[in-house]
Amino acid sequence: MNIKTKLIFISGLVCFLCNCTKMEFEGPSIANLYGDFELIEPLKITNKNPNFSNNEQVGFHCVFNKPVEWKISILGLITSANREISGFSSLIDSNIIIWNGGPLQLPFFSEEDCAVELTIENEVDTLRDTITIVSSKTYEDGIWLEDFEDGLPSNSLVYYNTDGGGMTFSVENDNALLGSSYFKMGGRVNWDWPLGNLDIPININNVNQNSDNLYVNIGILSDLEDLHTGQFINILVSEETNTPFNDNLNNNASDLFESTMEVYKMKVFVDWDGWQMKSFRYSDFEPVSPNNQDINFNMNPNDIRAIRISCQACPSSTGNPICPENFGKDVRTDIDHIIFTANSSLLDQ
């Protein structure tokens, strides 16, 4: 091999090795990721006086020199309602990072000033601003709603065990979640678990969502003062199509919740303080009679005919003292603002 040939071979080998060892990276470089943090553009709020009742939104914008863990906190200065939005990015895009006026959990925001804080993980500086809510968000835009503002729902049925004591299965207006009225549901367990039911007929046969995109939302009140342990509610939804809602006029409960019918259930233990808004994806409900092969469980929201809210608790009477620690205590599982929403839970709407 002559000198010229050797040079060509070596040059080709070098080029080959260079091409083989070339690496392409996606995302930020190591130097950028672990470099010093810099604020490129400060926090900007697109709407500092939102009218949430008109479906206005608030957008947030900020730019950093590298991706970081960030969190936006919103606190109502009157209600102490709060909302948090978090992410990992170098850009907070006001077209994507938005707030529609809802809290993470109760209480709701009202017409009030709100403190806004943007914090960055491992950074000491906090970016602050304020928002003034001109009109608070309403919570009536759903597929179906019962808020008890006009008393008991039309054609609804109330049943409770008369052997219990201090039963409170009635509409009251002293401590509502929203509006002025709610359904007070509780009492004292005497001999068995069930205290009583509220059955409400439903007509939502024009709904387009499937069971994965339909949410059942319900406000529930518990009371930690003298809490009756083991208290819960069952939310039952019936898709029975061939039986009238109340075919037996001698019965104070609907005929759509028999064990031979297509009925789905969600069990909710009630053990917190005050009102909470609970939301459940309809597809997470379970069949009441899953082993009955004569029932076609196809879970179609268009076929929903009725909802039952059933109050139950661990017996504590002298005749059936399964939970003797609850003797003399009243069950409290009040409810308000039952609403079906599409595509997301009520507080995420």
QUIGILIN-V581263 format. One record per residue. N is the residue number from 0. RES is the residue in three letters. PHI is phi in degrees with one decimal (999 if undefined). NEAR is the number of other ideal C-beta (glycine too) atoms within 10 Angstrom. Layout:
n-><N/N>
res-><RES/RES>
phi-><PHI/PHI>
near-><NEAR/NEAR>
This chain:
n-><0/1/2/3/4/5/6/7/8/9/10/11/12/13/14/15/16/17/18/19/20/21/22/23/24/25/26/27/28/29/30/31/32/33/34/35/36/37/38/39/40/41/42/43/44/45/46/47/48/49/50/51/52/53/54/55/56/57/58/59/60/61/62/63/64/65/66/67/68/69/70/71/72/73/74/75/76/77/78/79/80/81/82/83/84/85/86/87/88/89/90/91/92/93/94/95/96/97/98/99/100/101/102/103/104/105/106/107/108/109/110/111/112/113/114/115/116/117/118/119/120/121/122/123/124/125/126/127/128/129/130/131/132/133/134/135/136/137/138/139/140/141/142/143/144/145/146/147/148/149/150/151/152/153/154/155/156/157/158/159/160/161/162/163/164/165/166/167/168/169/170/171/172/173/174/175/176/177/178/179/180/181/182/183/184/185/186/187/188/189/190/191/192/193/194/195/196/197/198/199/200/201/202/203/204/205/206/207/208/209/210/211/212/213/214/215/216/217/218/219/220/221/222/223/224/225/226/227/228/229/230/231/232/233/234/235/236/237/238/239/240/241/242/243/244/245/246/247/248/249/250/251/252/253/254/255/256/257/258/259/260/261/262/263/264/265/266/267/268/269/270/271/272/273/274/275/276/277/278/279/280/281/282/283/284/285/286/287/288/289/290/291/292/293/294/295/296/297/298/299/300/301/302/303/304/305/306/307/308/309/310/311/312/313/314/315/316/317/318/319/320/321/322/323/324/325/326/327/328/329/330/331/332/333/334/335/336/337/338/339/340/341/342/343/344/345/346/347/348>
res-><MET/ASN/ILE/LYS/THR/LYS/LEU/ILE/PHE/ILE/SER/GLY/LEU/VAL/CYS/PHE/LEU/CYS/ASN/CYS/THR/LYS/MET/GLU/PHE/GLU/GLY/PRO/SER/ILE/ALA/ASN/LEU/TYR/GLY/ASP/PHE/GLU/LEU/ILE/GLU/PRO/LEU/LYS/ILE/THR/ASN/LYS/ASN/PRO/ASN/PHE/SER/ASN/ASN/GLU/GLN/VAL/GLY/PHE/HIS/CYS/VAL/PHE/ASN/LYS/PRO/VAL/GLU/TRP/LYS/ILE/SER/ILE/LEU/GLY/LEU/ILE/THR/SER/ALA/ASN/ARG/GLU/ILE/SER/GLY/PHE/SER/SER/LEU/ILE/ASP/SER/ASN/ILE/ILE/ILE/TRP/ASN/GLY/GLY/PRO/LEU/GLN/LEU/PRO/PHE/PHE/SER/GLU/GLU/ASP/CYS/ALA/VAL/GLU/LEU/THR/ILE/GLU/ASN/GLU/VAL/ASP/THR/LEU/ARG/ASP/THR/ILE/THR/ILE/VAL/SER/SER/LYS/THR/TYR/GLU/ASP/GLY/ILE/TRP/LEU/GLU/ASP/PHE/GLU/ASP/GLY/LEU/PRO/SER/ASN/SER/LEU/VAL/TYR/TYR/ASN/THR/ASP/GLY/GLY/GLY/MET/THR/PHE/SER/VAL/GLU/ASN/ASP/ASN/ALA/LEU/LEU/GLY/SER/SER/TYR/PHE/LYS/MET/GLY/GLY/ARG/VAL/ASN/TRP/ASP/TRP/PRO/LEU/GLY/ASN/LEU/ASP/ILE/PRO/ILE/ASN/ILE/ASN/ASN/VAL/ASN/GLN/ASN/SER/ASP/ASN/LEU/TYR/VAL/ASN/ILE/GLY/ILE/LEU/SER/ASP/LEU/GLU/ASP/LEU/HIS/THR/GLY/GLN/PHE/ILE/ASN/ILE/LEU/VAL/SER/GLU/GLU/THR/ASN/THR/PRO/PHE/ASN/ASP/ASN/LEU/ASN/ASN/ASN/ALA/SER/ASP/LEU/PHE/GLU/SER/THR/MET/GLU/VAL/TYR/LYS/MET/LYS/VAL/PHE/VAL/ASP/TRP/ASP/GLY/TRP/GLN/MET/LYS/SER/PHE/ARG/TYR/SER/ASP/PHE/GLU/PRO/VAL/SER/PRO/ASN/ASN/GLN/ASP/ILE/ASN/PHE/ASN/MET/ASN/PRO/ASN/ASP/ILE/ARG/ALA/ILE/ARG/ILE/SER/CYS/GLN/ALA/CYS/PRO/SER/SER/THR/GLY/ASN/PRO/ILE/CYS/PRO/GLU/ASN/PHE/GLY/LYS/ASP/VAL/ARG/THR/ASP/ILE/ASP/HIS/ILE/ILE/PHE/THR/ALA/ASN/SER/SER/LEU/LEU/ASP/GLN>
phi-><999/-81.8/-61.5/-62.2/-64.3/-63.3/-63.4/-62.7/-64.6/-65.8/-61.4/-63.7/-65.2/-61.9/-62.0/-63.0/-65.4/-63.1/-66.4/-73.0/-99.8/-69.9/-121.7/-111.1/-110.7/-108.3/86.6/-69.9/-74.3/-59.0/-60.9/-71.6/-63.9/-105.1/-79.3/-65.8/-77.7/-136.2/-87.7/-85.6/-131.9/-71.1/-63.3/-126.8/-113.2/-76.0/-143.8/-92.6/-134.1/-73.9/-107.7/-70.0/-67.3/-100.4/65.5/-72.1/-127.6/-118.1/-107.0/-122.9/-133.8/-165.4/-131.1/-120.4/-81.5/-157.3/-64.9/-140.6/-81.0/-126.7/-145.5/-103.1/-114.4/-121.9/-126.3/-74.1/-79.1/-103.8/-85.2/66.2/-63.8/-142.1/-144.2/-127.1/-129.4/-136.3/-174.1/-131.5/-171.5/-97.5/-132.1/-100.7/-94.4/-68.0/-81.8/-115.5/-89.5/-131.8/-128.5/-107.4/101.4/-93.3/-90.6/-67.7/-155.3/-61.6/-80.0/-77.9/-70.7/-121.5/-71.2/-161.6/-79.8/-127.1/-89.3/-115.4/-130.7/-113.1/-114.6/-116.7/-58.9/70.0/-117.0/-82.5/-75.8/-122.7/-90.7/-126.6/-160.0/-135.7/-131.7/-113.1/-79.7/-74.6/-145.7/-77.2/-68.5/-99.7/-130.4/-118.3/-89.7/-141.1/-75.0/-154.2/-142.1/-132.5/-119.5/64.8/-69.1/-108.6/87.0/-66.0/-57.9/-58.1/67.6/-73.1/-130.2/-117.0/-133.0/-145.9/-74.7/-69.3/-76.2/-77.6/-120.0/60.6/-66.0/-127.8/-90.2/-159.2/-78.1/-128.9/-136.9/-98.6/-157.2/-75.7/-71.9/-133.9/70.5/-121.2/-128.4/-153.3/-105.7/-86.0/-135.5/179.1/146.2/-120.1/-74.5/-102.1/-125.5/-148.7/-64.9/-71.4/-94.4/175.3/-134.1/-119.8/-110.0/-128.7/-72.3/-133.6/-131.1/-132.4/-73.8/-106.3/-74.3/-100.1/-77.9/-88.4/-66.0/-73.2/-113.7/-112.2/-118.4/-103.9/-114.0/-151.5/-82.6/-130.0/-107.7/-119.5/-143.1/-71.6/-72.1/58.6/-60.6/-84.9/-67.3/81.4/-87.5/-158.7/-120.4/-106.2/-100.1/-112.0/-122.1/-104.2/-113.8/-62.2/-110.3/-105.2/-112.7/-61.7/-59.0/-135.3/-87.2/-116.5/-70.2/-86.2/-112.7/-88.9/-131.6/-67.0/-93.7/-99.0/-123.7/-73.4/-67.5/-92.0/-112.3/-79.8/-129.6/-119.7/-136.1/-130.1/-97.1/-128.6/-72.1/-114.4/-149.5/-126.0/-111.4/86.2/-80.0/-136.6/-96.7/-105.7/-130.8/-136.7/-70.0/-59.9/-67.4/-85.6/-67.1/-112.2/-59.9/-71.1/-123.4/-65.5/-93.6/-82.6/-73.3/-83.1/-101.2/-93.8/-86.5/-108.7/44.0/-117.0/-54.2/-62.9/-95.9/-63.7/-114.4/-162.4/-129.3/-121.4/-107.7/-111.7/-97.2/-140.1/-161.9/-71.1/-59.0/-138.9/-77.8/-65.7/-82.2/-148.5/-85.8/-67.7/-121.6/-61.6/-66.8/-97.1/-58.6/84.3/-98.1/-93.1/-78.8/-138.1/-136.7/-65.1/-132.9/-160.4/53.7/-83.9/-144.7/-93.4/-124.3/-103.2/75.1/-159.2/-69.9/-58.6/-73.0/-99.0/-68.1>
near-><7/7/7/8/9/10/10/12/11/10/10/10/10/10/10/10/10/9/8/7/7/7/4/4/7/4/7/14/10/8/8/12/11/9/12/6/13/9/15/11/11/11/18/15/19/14/16/13/12/24/15/21/14/10/13/17/13/22/16/22/17/23/16/18/14/17/15/16/13/22/13/22/17/22/18/22/12/13/18/11/23/16/20/12/16/12/15/9/16/15/15/21/14/17/8/12/19/14/22/15/26/20/20/12/15/15/16/20/24/13/15/16/12/25/14/20/15/20/16/17/11/7/13/6/10/11/16/12/16/12/21/12/24/14/15/20/23/13/22/10/13/17/18/17/15/23/21/25/16/10/11/16/19/9/12/19/20/18/18/20/19/9/14/23/13/9/22/20/19/12/17/16/12/8/12/21/24/20/13/11/19/24/28/22/27/26/23/21/31/18/12/15/17/15/27/23/24/26/25/21/18/19/9/16/11/7/17/10/17/13/16/12/16/24/24/24/20/23/23/25/23/21/18/10/7/10/18/26/13/20/26/18/27/16/21/22/26/26/21/21/12/7/15/12/18/18/10/10/6/4/11/14/17/29/18/27/20/13/9/11/19/22/23/22/16/18/13/16/12/25/13/14/11/13/22/16/23/18/15/16/15/20/14/12/19/10/14/20/16/10/6/13/7/6/18/7/14/9/18/13/21/12/16/26/23/24/25/22/22/23/30/21/28/19/19/22/20/9/8/14/13/13/18/11/11/23/14/10/17/20/30/23/27/23/24/25/24/24/24/23/23/15/11/12/17/21/19/12/19>
